[in-house]
Amino acid sequence: MPQFDDFEIKMLDVLQRDGRKPVSELAQEIGLSTTPCARRFEVLQDAGIIKGFAAVISRRAVGLMVEVFIQVRLVSHSDGSPESFIAAVQRMDEVSSCWTMTGDHDFLLHVMVPSVDELNAFVMHRLMRLDGVRDVHTQLVLQNIKGPGHVPLAHLRR
């Protein structure tokens, strides 16, 4: 695991909360002058620790009223099904995230669609028809309590 000093940990913490903060303000907040702060920022980017910056968009404000997690189980893992499934999911705009999982299901998808009818069409006519899909288990999100999440950093201070 890479080693981080207190300035870098503070920098990462601040940037997770406000990625648009100018370097001059970031430097002041973490207790560095601007030039060393900018150098550290660049090193963290070059190392792939800071992967980029993105706007956080309200799904409801853009008409995506239904949010679900879908667990997917494949028929087999030895016939190319996992690779085929992954390739198909990467092309599906409704799928915002996809993880491989241990346990009863092989994949966990985070999906957002405008309506329950659109969810039905997505599951029944697209997802279930992919080669190798054995079954799916859909869980409707009632309320997002916390997230999308930040990367915890407390372990770096130990």
C-alpha positions, 0 to 999 in steps of 0.5 A, spaced: 500 500 500 502 506 498 504 511 504 501 518 504 503 523 509 497 528 512 497 533 507 496 528 502 490 525 506 487 531 507 488 533 500 484 527 498 479 528 503 477 535 501 477 533 493 472 528 495 467 533 498 469 538 492 473 536 486 472 543 483 476 547 489 482 551 486 489 549 488 490 555 492 484 554 496 486 547 497 493 549 499 490 554 504 485 548 507 490 543 508 496 548 510 501 548 504 503 553 500 500 553 493 506 550 489 507 544 493 500 543 493 500 543 486 506 538 485 502 533 490 496 534 486 499 532 480 503 526 483 496 523 486 493 524 479 499 521 475 499 515 480 492 514 478 490 515 485 486 521 483 482 518 477 478 524 475 473 529 476 465 528 475 459 532 476 454 528 480 447 529 477 440 528 480 437 522 477 430 524 479 432 531 476 433 528 469 427 523 469 430 517 472 425 515 477 426 508 478 433 505 481 434 498 482 440 493 484 439 487 480 443 480 482 444 476 476 446 469 476 449 465 469 448 458 467 456 457 466 462 460 467 466 456 462 463 457 456 465 465 455 458 467 458 461 471 463 465 475 458 459 476 453 455 478 459 460 483 461 461 486 454 453 486 453 452 490 460 458 495 458 453 497 452 447 498 456 446 505 458 441 504 464 447 500 468 451 505 472 455 500 475 456 493 475 460 488 480 462 481 480 460 478 486 461 472 491 455 468 493 449 466 490 449 471 484 455 472 479 454 480 478 450 486 481 448 491 477 446 498 479 440 500 474 436 507 473 430 507 469 424 512 468 419 508 470 417 501 472 414 499 465 421 501 463 424 497 468 420 491 466 422 492 459 429 492 461 429 486 465 424 482 461 426 484 454 434 485 454 437 482 461 434 476 461 435 475 453 442 475 454 446 469 452 448 465 459 443 469 464 440 463 468 436 468 473 435 475 476 433 478 482 431 485 482 431 490 489 427 496 488 431 502 492 426 506 496 430 511 499 438 513 498 440 514 505 448 515 503 451 515 497 454 515 492 459 514 497 466 517 498 473 512 499 474 512 506 481 514 508 481 513 516 485 507 515 491 511 512 492 515 518 494 509 522 
